[in-house]
Amino acid sequence: MELHIKVDFAEGATFAYLGVEGVCKVHDTREKTWGYRNFFQYRCYITARVP
């Protein structure tokens, strides 16, 4: 068994970036998956769209 966690955001969302005044839109993203520590006896994976 595996545990899959997906982190996402709404299209057109804006984000504040450290060292940048105001907020910025995300234009180009790709989906990336990382293996994370096991959650009890289950393998855990985190998937997110990243710039």
C-alpha distance matrix in Angstrom:
0.0 3.8 7.0 10.0 13.5 16.5 20.0 22.9 26.6 29.1 31.3 34.5 33.2 35.3 34.4 36.5 36.4 37.7 41.3 41.8 43.9 42.7 39.5 38.3 36.5 33.6 34.8 32.5 28.8 25.9 22.2 20.5 17.0 16.6 14.0 14.3 14.0 10.9 10.6 10.9 8.4 5.7 7.1 9.3 11.5 14.8 16.8 20.5 23.7 26.1 29.9
3.8 0.0 3.8 6.5 10.0 13.0 16.4 19.4 23.1 25.9 28.0 31.2 29.8 31.7 30.7 32.8 32.7 34.0 37.5 38.0 40.2 39.0 35.9 34.6 32.9 30.0 31.2 29.0 25.2 22.5 18.7 17.0 13.5 13.1 10.7 11.1 11.5 9.0 8.8 10.4 8.8 5.1 4.8 6.0 7.8 11.0 13.1 16.8 20.1 22.4 26.2
7.0 3.8 0.0 3.8 6.6 10.1 13.3 16.4 20.1 22.9 25.3 28.3 26.7 28.5 27.5 29.6 29.7 31.0 34.7 35.1 37.1 35.8 32.7 31.6 30.1 27.4 28.9 27.1 23.3 21.0 17.2 15.7 12.4 12.0 10.3 9.9 10.6 8.7 7.6 10.2 10.0 6.3 6.1 4.7 6.3 8.6 11.0 14.3 17.9 20.2 24.1
10.0 6.5 3.8 0.0 3.8 6.5 10.0 13.0 16.7 19.4 21.7 24.8 23.3 25.3 24.4 26.8 26.9 28.6 32.1 32.3 34.2 32.9 29.6 28.3 26.6 23.8 25.2 23.4 19.6 17.3 13.6 12.5 9.5 10.0 9.5 9.9 11.8 11.0 10.5 13.6 13.6 9.9 8.5 5.9 4.9 6.0 7.5 10.8 14.2 16.8 20.6
13.5 10.0 6.6 3.8 0.0 3.8 6.7 10.0 13.5 16.6 19.1 21.9 20.1 21.9 21.0 23.3 23.6 25.3 28.9 29.0 30.8 29.4 26.2 25.1 23.6 21.1 22.9 21.5 17.8 16.1 12.7 11.8 9.5 10.0 10.5 10.1 12.2 12.3 11.4 14.8 15.7 12.4 11.1 7.7 6.2 4.8 6.2 8.6 12.1 14.7 18.5
16.5 13.0 10.1 6.5 3.8 0.0 3.8 6.4 10.1 13.0 15.4 18.3 16.8 18.8 18.3 20.9 21.5 23.6 27.1 26.8 28.5 26.8 23.4 22.1 20.3 17.7 19.4 18.1 14.5 13.2 9.9 10.0 8.9 10.6 12.2 12.5 15.2 15.8 15.1 18.6 19.4 16.0 14.3 11.0 8.5 5.9 4.7 5.9 8.9 11.9 15.6
20.0 16.4 13.3 10.0 6.7 3.8 0.0 3.8 7.2 10.6 13.2 15.6 13.6 15.3 14.5 17.1 17.8 20.1 23.6 23.1 24.7 23.0 19.7 18.6 17.0 14.7 16.9 16.1 12.8 12.4 9.9 10.2 10.2 11.6 13.8 13.7 16.5 17.8 17.1 20.7 22.0 18.8 17.1 13.4 10.9 7.4 6.1 4.8 7.3 9.8 13.2
22.9 19.4 16.4 13.0 10.0 6.4 3.8 0.0 3.8 7.0 9.4 12.0 10.4 12.6 12.7 15.9 17.0 19.8 23.1 22.0 23.3 21.3 17.7 16.3 14.2 12.0 14.1 13.7 10.9 11.2 9.5 11.2 12.2 14.3 17.0 17.2 20.2 21.5 20.8 24.4 25.6 22.3 20.5 17.0 14.2 10.7 8.4 5.9 6.3 9.2 11.9
26.6 23.1 20.1 16.7 13.5 10.1 7.2 3.8 0.0 3.8 6.5 8.6 6.7 9.3 10.1 13.6 15.4 18.6 21.6 20.0 20.9 18.4 14.8 13.6 11.3 10.0 12.3 13.0 11.1 12.6 11.9 14.0 15.6 17.6 20.5 20.6 23.5 24.9 24.2 27.7 29.1 25.9 24.2 20.6 17.9 14.4 12.1 9.1 8.2 10.3 12.0
29.1 25.9 22.9 19.4 16.6 13.0 10.6 7.0 3.8 0.0 3.8 6.2 5.5 9.2 11.2 15.0 17.2 20.6 23.3 21.3 21.6 18.7 15.0 13.8 11.0 10.4 12.2 13.5 12.4 14.3 14.1 16.8 18.7 21.0 23.9 24.2 27.1 28.4 27.4 30.9 32.2 28.9 27.4 23.9 21.1 17.8 15.2 12.3 10.8 13.0 14.0
31.3 28.0 25.3 21.7 19.1 15.4 13.2 9.4 6.5 3.8 0.0 3.8 5.5 9.1 11.8 15.6 17.5 21.2 23.5 21.0 21.4 18.5 14.8 12.8 9.4 8.7 9.5 11.1 10.8 13.3 14.0 17.1 19.6 22.3 25.5 26.2 29.4 30.8 30.2 33.7 34.8 31.3 29.5 26.1 23.0 19.7 16.7 13.6 11.1 12.9 13.0
34.5 31.2 28.3 24.8 21.9 18.3 15.6 12.0 8.6 6.2 3.8 0.0 3.8 6.5 10.0 13.5 15.7 19.5 21.3 18.4 18.4 15.4 11.8 9.9 6.6 7.3 8.5 11.3 12.0 15.1 16.5 19.4 22.1 24.5 27.8 28.4 31.5 33.2 32.7 36.3 37.6 34.2 32.3 28.8 25.7 22.2 19.4 16.0 13.3 14.0 13.3
33.2 29.8 26.7 23.3 20.1 16.8 13.6 10.4 6.7 5.5 5.5 3.8 0.0 3.8 6.8 10.5 13.0 16.6 18.9 16.4 16.4 13.3 9.7 8.6 6.3 7.2 9.9 12.4 12.5 15.4 16.3 18.6 21.0 23.0 26.2 26.3 29.2 31.0 30.3 34.0 35.5 32.4 30.6 26.9 24.1 20.4 18.1 14.6 12.5 13.0 12.8
35.3 31.7 28.5 25.3 21.9 18.8 15.3 12.6 9.3 9.2 9.1 6.5 3.8 0.0 3.8 7.0 9.8 13.4 15.3 12.7 12.6 9.6 5.9 5.3 4.6 6.8 10.1 13.0 13.4 16.7 17.9 19.7 22.2 23.7 27.0 26.9 29.8 31.9 31.4 35.1 36.8 33.9 32.0 28.2 25.5 21.7 19.6 15.9 13.9 13.4 12.5
34.4 30.7 27.5 24.4 21.0 18.3 14.5 12.7 10.1 11.2 11.8 10.0 6.8 3.8 0.0 3.8 6.4 9.9 12.3 10.3 10.8 8.6 5.2 5.4 6.5 7.8 11.6 13.8 13.8 16.7 17.7 18.8 21.0 22.0 25.2 24.8 27.5 29.9 29.6 33.2 35.1 32.4 30.4 26.7 24.1 20.3 18.7 15.1 13.6 12.4 11.8
36.5 32.8 29.6 26.8 23.3 20.9 17.1 15.9 13.6 15.0 15.6 13.5 10.5 7.0 3.8 0.0 3.8 6.7 9.0 7.3 7.7 6.4 4.5 6.3 9.0 10.6 14.2 16.4 16.5 19.4 20.4 21.1 23.1 23.6 26.7 25.9 28.4 31.1 30.8 34.3 36.5 34.1 32.1 28.4 26.0 22.2 21.1 17.6 16.4 14.6 13.8
36.4 32.7 29.7 26.9 23.6 21.5 17.8 17.0 15.4 17.2 17.5 15.7 13.0 9.8 6.4 3.8 0.0 3.8 6.2 5.4 7.7 8.1 7.0 7.5 10.3 11.1 14.3 15.9 16.0 18.6 19.9 20.1 22.2 22.4 25.5 24.8 27.3 30.3 30.5 34.1 36.1 33.7 31.5 27.9 25.4 21.8 20.8 17.5 16.2 13.7 12.5
37.7 34.0 31.0 28.6 25.3 23.6 20.1 19.8 18.6 20.6 21.2 19.5 16.6 13.4 9.9 6.7 3.8 0.0 3.8 5.6 8.1 9.8 10.0 11.0 14.1 14.7 17.8 19.2 19.1 21.4 22.4 22.1 23.8 23.4 26.3 25.3 27.5 30.7 30.9 34.4 36.6 34.5 32.3 28.8 26.7 23.2 22.8 19.7 18.9 16.2 15.2
41.3 37.5 34.7 32.1 28.9 27.1 23.6 23.1 21.6 23.3 23.5 21.3 18.9 15.3 12.3 9.0 6.2 3.8 0.0 3.8 6.6 9.6 10.8 11.8 15.3 16.3 19.0 20.6 21.1 23.6 25.1 24.8 26.9 26.5 29.4 28.6 30.8 34.1 34.6 38.0 40.2 38.1 35.8 32.3 30.1 26.7 26.1 22.9 21.8 18.8 17.1
41.8 38.0 35.1 32.3 29.0 26.8 23.1 22.0 20.0 21.3 21.0 18.4 16.4 12.7 10.3 7.3 5.4 5.6 3.8 0.0 3.8 6.4 7.7 8.6 12.3 13.9 16.4 18.5 19.5 22.4 24.3 24.6 27.0 27.2 30.3 29.8 32.3 35.4 35.8 39.3 41.4 39.0 36.7 33.1 30.6 27.0 25.9 22.5 20.8 18.1 16.0
43.9 40.2 37.1 34.2 30.8 28.5 24.7 23.3 20.9 21.6 21.4 18.4 16.4 12.6 10.8 7.7 7.7 8.1 6.6 3.8 0.0 3.8 6.8 9.0 12.8 15.2 17.9 20.5 21.7 24.8 26.6 27.3 29.7 30.0 33.1 32.5 34.9 37.9 37.9 41.4 43.6 41.3 39.1 35.5 33.0 29.3 28.2 24.6 22.9 20.6 18.6
42.7 39.0 35.8 32.9 29.4 26.8 23.0 21.3 18.4 18.7 18.5 15.4 13.3 9.6 8.6 6.4 8.1 9.8 9.6 6.4 3.8 0.0 3.8 6.9 10.5 13.5 16.2 19.2 20.4 23.8 25.4 26.5 28.9 29.6 32.8 32.2 34.7 37.4 37.2 40.7 42.9 40.4 38.4 34.7 32.2 28.4 27.0 23.4 21.6 19.7 17.9
39.5 35.9 32.7 29.6 26.2 23.4 19.7 17.7 14.8 15.0 14.8 11.8 9.7 5.9 5.2 4.5 7.0 10.0 10.8 7.7 6.8 3.8 0.0 3.8 7.0 10.0 13.0 16.0 17.0 20.4 22.0 23.3 25.8 26.7 30.0 29.6 32.3 34.9 34.6 38.2 40.2 37.5 35.5 31.8 29.1 25.3 23.7 20.0 18.1 16.5 14.9
38.3 34.6 31.6 28.3 25.1 22.1 18.6 16.3 13.6 13.8 12.8 9.9 8.6 5.3 5.4 6.3 7.5 11.0 11.8 8.6 9.0 6.9 3.8 0.0 3.8 6.6 9.3 12.4 13.7 17.3 19.3 20.8 23.7 25.0 28.4 28.5 31.5 34.1 34.1 37.8 39.5 36.6 34.3 30.7 27.7 24.0 21.9 18.1 15.7 13.9 11.8
36.5 32.9 30.1 26.6 23.6 20.3 17.0 14.2 11.3 11.0 9.4 6.6 6.3 4.6 6.5 9.0 10.3 14.1 15.3 12.3 12.8 10.5 7.0 3.8 0.0 3.8 6.3 9.6 11.2 14.8 16.9 19.0 22.0 23.9 27.4 27.8 31.0 33.3 33.3 37.0 38.5 35.4 33.1 29.5 26.3 22.7 20.2 16.4 13.5 12.4 10.3
33.6 30.0 27.4 23.8 21.1 17.7 14.7 12.0 10.0 10.4 8.7 7.3 7.2 6.8 7.8 10.6 11.1 14.7 16.3 13.9 15.2 13.5 10.0 6.6 3.8 0.0 3.8 6.3 7.4 11.0 13.3 15.4 18.6 20.6 24.3 25.0 28.4 30.7 30.9 34.7 35.9 32.7 30.2 26.7 23.4 19.8 17.1 13.3 10.1 8.9 6.8
34.8 31.2 28.9 25.2 22.9 19.4 16.9 14.1 12.3 12.2 9.5 8.5 9.9 10.1 11.6 14.2 14.3 17.8 19.0 16.4 17.9 16.2 13.0 9.3 6.3 3.8 0.0 3.8 6.7 10.3 13.3 15.9 19.4 21.8 25.5 26.8 30.3 32.5 33.0 36.8 37.6 34.3 31.6 28.3 24.8 21.5 18.3 14.8 11.2 10.1 7.5
32.5 29.0 27.1 23.4 21.5 18.1 16.1 13.7 13.0 13.5 11.1 11.3 12.4 13.0 13.8 16.4 15.9 19.2 20.6 18.5 20.5 19.2 16.0 12.4 9.6 6.3 3.8 0.0 3.8 7.1 10.5 13.0 16.7 19.3 23.0 24.7 28.4 30.5 31.3 35.0 35.6 32.2 29.3 26.2 22.5 19.5 16.3 13.1 9.3 8.2 5.7
28.8 25.2 23.3 19.6 17.8 14.5 12.8 10.9 11.1 12.4 10.8 12.0 12.5 13.4 13.8 16.5 16.0 19.1 21.1 19.5 21.7 20.4 17.0 13.7 11.2 7.4 6.7 3.8 0.0 3.8 6.8 9.4 13.0 15.7 19.4 21.1 24.8 26.8 27.6 31.3 31.8 28.4 25.5 22.5 18.8 15.8 12.5 9.5 5.7 5.1 4.3
25.9 22.5 21.0 17.3 16.1 13.2 12.4 11.2 12.6 14.3 13.3 15.1 15.4 16.7 16.7 19.4 18.6 21.4 23.6 22.4 24.8 23.8 20.4 17.3 14.8 11.0 10.3 7.1 3.8 0.0 3.8 6.4 10.1 13.1 16.7 18.9 22.6 24.5 25.5 29.2 29.3 25.8 22.8 20.0 16.2 13.8 10.3 8.2 5.3 5.6 6.5
22.2 18.7 17.2 13.6 12.7 9.9 9.9 9.5 11.9 14.1 14.0 16.5 16.3 17.9 17.7 20.4 19.9 22.4 25.1 24.3 26.6 25.4 22.0 19.3 16.9 13.3 13.3 10.5 6.8 3.8 0.0 3.8 6.9 10.3 13.7 15.9 19.6 21.2 22.1 25.7 25.7 22.2 19.2 16.5 12.7 10.4 6.8 5.6 4.3 6.3 8.9
20.5 17.0 15.7 12.5 11.8 10.0 10.2 11.2 14.0 16.8 17.1 19.4 18.6 19.7 18.8 21.1 20.1 22.1 24.8 24.6 27.3 26.5 23.3 20.8 19.0 15.4 15.9 13.0 9.4 6.4 3.8 0.0 3.8 6.8 10.3 12.7 16.5 18.3 19.7 23.2 23.3 19.9 16.7 14.1 10.3 8.3 5.6 5.6 6.2 6.9 10.0
17.0 13.5 12.4 9.5 9.5 8.9 10.2 12.2 15.6 18.7 19.6 22.1 21.0 22.2 21.0 23.1 22.2 23.8 26.9 27.0 29.7 28.9 25.8 23.7 22.0 18.6 19.4 16.7 13.0 10.1 6.9 3.8 0.0 3.8 6.8 9.4 13.1 14.6 16.2 19.6 19.5 16.2 12.9 10.4 6.6 5.6 4.3 6.6 8.9 10.0 13.4
16.6 13.1 12.0 10.0 10.0 10.6 11.6 14.3 17.6 21.0 22.3 24.5 23.0 23.7 22.0 23.6 22.4 23.4 26.5 27.2 30.0 29.6 26.7 25.0 23.9 20.6 21.8 19.3 15.7 13.1 10.3 6.8 3.8 0.0 3.8 6.1 9.9 12.0 14.0 17.4 17.5 14.6 11.1 8.7 5.7 5.3 6.5 8.8 11.5 11.8 15.2
14.0 10.7 10.3 9.5 10.5 12.2 13.8 17.0 20.5 23.9 25.5 27.8 26.2 27.0 25.2 26.7 25.5 26.3 29.4 30.3 33.1 32.8 30.0 28.4 27.4 24.3 25.5 23.0 19.4 16.7 13.7 10.3 6.8 3.8 0.0 3.8 7.0 8.7 11.2 14.3 14.1 11.5 7.9 6.2 4.6 6.6 9.0 11.9 15.0 15.6 19.0
14.3 11.1 9.9 9.9 10.1 12.5 13.7 17.2 20.6 24.2 26.2 28.4 26.3 26.9 24.8 25.9 24.8 25.3 28.6 29.8 32.5 32.2 29.6 28.5 27.8 25.0 26.8 24.7 21.1 18.9 15.9 12.7 9.4 6.1 3.8 0.0 3.8 6.4 8.6 11.9 12.5 10.5 7.6 5.3 5.5 6.8 10.3 12.8 16.3 16.7 20.2
14.0 11.5 10.6 11.8 12.2 15.2 16.5 20.2 23.5 27.1 29.4 31.5 29.2 29.8 27.5 28.4 27.3 27.5 30.8 32.3 34.9 34.7 32.3 31.5 31.0 28.4 30.3 28.4 24.8 22.6 19.6 16.5 13.1 9.9 7.0 3.8 0.0 3.8 6.4 9.1 10.1 9.1 7.2 6.2 8.3 10.1 13.7 16.3 19.8 20.3 23.8
10.9 9.0 8.7 11.0 12.3 15.8 17.8 21.5 24.9 28.4 30.8 33.2 31.0 31.9 29.9 31.1 30.3 30.7 34.1 35.4 37.9 37.4 34.9 34.1 33.3 30.7 32.5 30.5 26.8 24.5 21.2 18.3 14.6 12.0 8.7 6.4 3.8 0.0 3.8 5.9 6.4 5.6 4.7 5.3 8.7 11.3 14.9 18.0 21.7 22.7 26.3
10.6 8.8 7.6 10.5 11.4 15.1 17.1 20.8 24.2 27.4 30.2 32.7 30.3 31.4 29.6 30.8 30.5 30.9 34.6 35.8 37.9 37.2 34.6 34.1 33.3 30.9 33.0 31.3 27.6 25.5 22.1 19.7 16.2 14.0 11.2 8.6 6.4 3.8 0.0 3.8 5.9 5.2 6.3 6.1 9.7 11.8 15.4 18.3 22.1 23.5 27.2
10.9 10.4 10.2 13.6 14.8 18.6 20.7 24.4 27.7 30.9 33.7 36.3 34.0 35.1 33.2 34.3 34.1 34.4 38.0 39.3 41.4 40.7 38.2 37.8 37.0 34.7 36.8 35.0 31.3 29.2 25.7 23.2 19.6 17.4 14.3 11.9 9.1 5.9 3.8 0.0 3.8 5.6 8.2 9.3 13.1 15.5 19.1 22.1 25.8 27.3 31.0
8.4 8.8 10.0 13.6 15.7 19.4 22.0 25.6 29.1 32.2 34.8 37.6 35.5 36.8 35.1 36.5 36.1 36.6 40.2 41.4 43.6 42.9 40.2 39.5 38.5 35.9 37.6 35.6 31.8 29.3 25.7 23.3 19.5 17.5 14.1 12.5 10.1 6.4 5.9 3.8 0.0 3.8 6.8 9.4 13.1 16.2 19.5 22.8 26.5 28.1 31.8
5.7 5.1 6.3 9.9 12.4 16.0 18.8 22.3 25.9 28.9 31.3 34.2 32.4 33.9 32.4 34.1 33.7 34.5 38.1 39.0 41.3 40.4 37.5 36.6 35.4 32.7 34.3 32.2 28.4 25.8 22.2 19.9 16.2 14.6 11.5 10.5 9.1 5.6 5.2 5.6 3.8 0.0 3.8 6.2 9.8 13.0 16.0 19.5 23.1 24.9 28.7
7.1 4.8 6.1 8.5 11.1 14.3 17.1 20.5 24.2 27.4 29.5 32.3 30.6 32.0 30.4 32.1 31.5 32.3 35.8 36.7 39.1 38.4 35.5 34.3 33.1 30.2 31.6 29.3 25.5 22.8 19.2 16.7 12.9 11.1 7.9 7.6 7.2 4.7 6.3 8.2 6.8 3.8 0.0 3.8 6.8 10.4 13.4 16.9 20.5 22.0 25.7
9.3 6.0 4.7 5.9 7.7 11.0 13.4 17.0 20.6 23.9 26.1 28.8 26.9 28.2 26.7 28.4 27.9 28.8 32.3 33.1 35.5 34.7 31.8 30.7 29.5 26.7 28.3 26.2 22.5 20.0 16.5 14.1 10.4 8.7 6.2 5.3 6.2 5.3 6.1 9.3 9.4 6.2 3.8 0.0 3.8 6.9 10.2 13.5 17.2 18.8 22.5
11.5 7.8 6.3 4.9 6.2 8.5 10.9 14.2 17.9 21.1 23.0 25.7 24.1 25.5 24.1 26.0 25.4 26.7 30.1 30.6 33.0 32.2 29.1 27.7 26.3 23.4 24.8 22.5 18.8 16.2 12.7 10.3 6.6 5.7 4.6 5.5 8.3 8.7 9.7 13.1 13.1 9.8 6.8 3.8 0.0 3.8 6.6 10.1 13.6 15.2 19.0
14.8 11.0 8.6 6.0 4.8 5.9 7.4 10.7 14.4 17.8 19.7 22.2 20.4 21.7 20.3 22.2 21.8 23.2 26.7 27.0 29.3 28.4 25.3 24.0 22.7 19.8 21.5 19.5 15.8 13.8 10.4 8.3 5.6 5.3 6.6 6.8 10.1 11.3 11.8 15.5 16.2 13.0 10.4 6.9 3.8 0.0 3.8 6.7 10.4 12.0 15.8
16.8 13.1 11.0 7.5 6.2 4.7 6.1 8.4 12.1 15.2 16.7 19.4 18.1 19.6 18.7 21.1 20.8 22.8 26.1 25.9 28.2 27.0 23.7 21.9 20.2 17.1 18.3 16.3 12.5 10.3 6.8 5.6 4.3 6.5 9.0 10.3 13.7 14.9 15.4 19.1 19.5 16.0 13.4 10.2 6.6 3.8 0.0 3.8 7.2 9.4 13.2
20.5 16.8 14.3 10.8 8.6 5.9 4.8 5.9 9.1 12.3 13.6 16.0 14.6 15.9 15.1 17.6 17.5 19.7 22.9 22.5 24.6 23.4 20.0 18.1 16.4 13.3 14.8 13.1 9.5 8.2 5.6 5.6 6.6 8.8 11.9 12.8 16.3 18.0 18.3 22.1 22.8 19.5 16.9 13.5 10.1 6.7 3.8 0.0 3.8 6.2 9.9
23.7 20.1 17.9 14.2 12.1 8.9 7.3 6.3 8.2 10.8 11.1 13.3 12.5 13.9 13.6 16.4 16.2 18.9 21.8 20.8 22.9 21.6 18.1 15.7 13.5 10.1 11.2 9.3 5.7 5.3 4.3 6.2 8.9 11.5 15.0 16.3 19.8 21.7 22.1 25.8 26.5 23.1 20.5 17.2 13.6 10.4 7.2 3.8 0.0 3.8 6.9
26.1 22.4 20.2 16.8 14.7 11.9 9.8 9.2 10.3 13.0 12.9 14.0 13.0 13.4 12.4 14.6 13.7 16.2 18.8 18.1 20.6 19.7 16.5 13.9 12.4 8.9 10.1 8.2 5.1 5.6 6.3 6.9 10.0 11.8 15.6 16.7 20.3 22.7 23.5 27.3 28.1 24.9 22.0 18.8 15.2 12.0 9.4 6.2 3.8 0.0 3.8
29.9 26.2 24.1 20.6 18.5 15.6 13.2 11.9 12.0 14.0 13.0 13.3 12.8 12.5 11.8 13.8 12.5 15.2 17.1 16.0 18.6 17.9 14.9 11.8 10.3 6.8 7.5 5.7 4.3 6.5 8.9 10.0 13.4 15.2 19.0 20.2 23.8 26.3 27.2 31.0 31.8 28.7 25.7 22.5 19.0 15.8 13.2 9.9 6.9 3.8 0.0
